[in-house]
Amino acid sequence: MNLGRSCRSELGAIGVLVCVATALDVHALTAQSFGMDEGFSIFMARTDAGTFWRFIRRGEINMVFYYLLLRIWLYFSMSELWIRLFSVIWAVATVPVVYAIGRRLLGNSGAVSAAMLLALHPTAVIFAQEARSYSLSLFLVSFSSLFFLRLLEDQNRLNWAGYVMFSGLAAYTHLFAAFVIAGQWVWLVLSFPARERSGRLLLSGLFLLLLFLPLGVLVLSSYRHAADWISPLTVSGFLQIWPFLALPKWPILLYVGLWIVAIGTSFSARQRFPGRWQLRFVLAWLVVPIVLTLVISLDKPMLVPRFLLVCLPASVLLAARGLIQLPRSVVGLALAVLALASFNSVLSYYRHLGWKEDWRGATSYVVSHCEAGDNVVVIPTYGRFTFDYYRVLAPGPPKPLVYDEWEPGRAFPAPTAGHRTWLVVSPVGSRLPGGRDALQDVNSERNSRYVLEDRRFNSLEVWLLAKET
């Protein structure tokens, strides 16, 4: 009876955490407009099949499974709320999966603590509100880890198929999920002698290699140029990872302290459950993807904190392990302080929602003030996908606009007599080679060749150029 009551209590706690995660992820879901990357997601979900697969072959295979699912999702609605709700679903669904992993690695109390830390984590909330593949990859890589642990316990067909399927889908949802899979096998090789690795377990590794082969071929052939926008590896870039996986500002010390406790107590003969193999599994999940990213970045920069979102479950699991190793008299207080710090970071995110580029406002302004035949130049060019999304939603009949192109190193297209040119420039565009110089050249001619108007929509700039008569 006590066991049943305990089980119902845990299920109730997980139900509450799922509700909390849903409320946090849905709150202010459409307060910010879509960014350029989100606009590209919508383009990939709406374009025809031929164009879709052409983009995939040219280097956009990184999120292919997410794009395929989003194509189905957008059959029902094209509203901002509906599009972002797709990411919310996967973010919320990851909470009980992390709980299930925690039960195997940390016991019941540690599992509930890990699930709570994930539900309240600001990074999880931020990317639950992005129309990108990050929350789906978080869900799939967590299920991959769960089935990996299940496969070690019982190597039946269900666990084998589940591990292979979720691992393969995770890698095709985001490339960095493959680094987590690599971490699983690094842990396996270091923790278990060869004689304890069964044929079915090794067969799953062979299947995954075959599944990852097309991904690897396309990445090696196209990623070198697709990732040119990533900054070279620096110490400050490395340090940005940790507030992302823990908490920003001073609360990061809470996570770091718990990580130290989790690792330090593993050397004590008096340590309570869990044992060292559980710790090594979590550390492999957290550390191996980061190490692989740093090593590859020595040749080709790949270090972008959001790419390492796949390590977030390991971060909260390691913190939860540190919590349950504390004296029982202070566990509740430590958990409450950490929960409040996490919730405060989420509130801080809500308070600063205006930091994103306002493509919604900029597009509405251009469409409402444009004239038939006006040229539009969007910089960088792929920002046009987001502009197109909001252009279709603009009230009234669509006005004919002519898109023009700009490439780094060229002057911006000059307006011709009787026509005007709109420049929609994001900070990314102004940082392109020659972008800022070109903008300064346009601005320097304000009183000579052009009559200009410029407005800002958060960090997005809109310029109107018209040739003087």
ABEGO torsion letter per residue (X at the ends): XAAAAAAAAAAAAAAAAAAAAAAAAABGAAABBBBAAAAAAAAAAABBAAAAAAAAAAGAAAAAAAAAAAAAAAAABABAAAAAAAAAAAAAAAAAAAAAAAAAAAEAAAAAAAAAAAAABAAAAAAAABBBAAAAAAAAAAAAAAAAAAAAABBBAAAAAAAAAAAAAAAAABAAAAAAAAAAAAAAAAABBAAABBAAAAAAAAAAAAAAAAAAAAAAAAAAAAAAABBBBBAAAAAAAAAAABBBEAAAAAAAAAAAAAAAAAABAABBOBBAAAAAAAAAAAAAAAAAAAAAAAABBABBAAAAAAAAAAAAAAAAAAAAABBAAAAAAAAAAAAAAAAAAAAAAAAAAAABBBAAAAAAAAAAABBBGBBBBBOBAAAAAAAAAAAAABBEBBBBBBBBBBBBGBBBBBBBBGBBBBBBBBAAAAABBGAAAAAAAAAAAAAAABBBBBBBBEABBBBBBBBBX
